[in-house]
Amino acid sequence: STSFSGKAVAVVAPVGPNRGILRIRVDGAEWHEVDLHAVKGAQRRVVFSRRIQDGPHVLEIEGHQGQTAIDAILIVR
């Protein structure tokens, strides 16, 4: 988990045949499952993005199943 301040957030991760599932949530809301499986691999894709109220927030990310990784967390202030 990480705290940040801003009005939008995005998660960038690799996708491919051997990738798994991430669980992501903002500010303790409902978990969103993000399936990273893809027929063809790609180094970096925006796999999650949300517009949110401008201000302080908490982003939580869990590797839920399989091979998961993240490359970047992008924040719009």
N, C-alpha and C positions, 0 to 999 in steps of 0.2 A: 504494500500500500504506500501511497505517497500523497502528501498535501500539496495543493497548488491554488493559485488565484487566477481566475480568468472567466471567459464567457463561452469557450468551446474547448473540447479535448478530442484527440484522435490517437489511436494506437496503431503502430506499424509493425508488421510481423512477416516472417517468411511463411509461404504456403507450399504445399506439395503432397505427393502421394503418401509420405510417411508421417505427416503432421497430424496433430490431435485436436483437442478442444480446449479453448480458453474460456474461463468465466470472468466477466468484467462487470463491475458496478460502480456507480458514482453516488456518493453521499448516502450509502446504506440502502439505496433503492433495490429493486428486484435485480437479481443476477441475470445477465444476458450471456447465453452460450454462443461462442464464436467458433465455428468449424473451420479449421485451417487446412483441411484436406482439399487437394486439387489434383486433377489428372496430371498437369504439368507443373513443375516447381517454379517458383518465382522468389527471388531474394527478398523483395520488400513490397508489401501491399498495405494500404490502409484497410484494416480489418474491422475497425470500430470507430465511430465518430458521433459526437453528441454536442448540440448547442445547449447551453445551460445558462441559468441566471448569472450575471457577472458577480463575482465575489469569491470567497474562499470555499474550497471543496476538498473531498477526499476521494481518490481513485484507488480501487482495489482490483487486482488481477490475480487469478489463480490458474495454474496449469491443471486442468481437470482430468484430461485423459490423453494418452499417447505422448509423442514428442512435441513439446510446445516451446516456443521462444518468442521474445519480442525484441525488436530492433530499436524502437523509439517511441516516446510519448511526446506528442505535440500539443502545445497549449496556446490558444489565442487569448491574448489579454485585452 
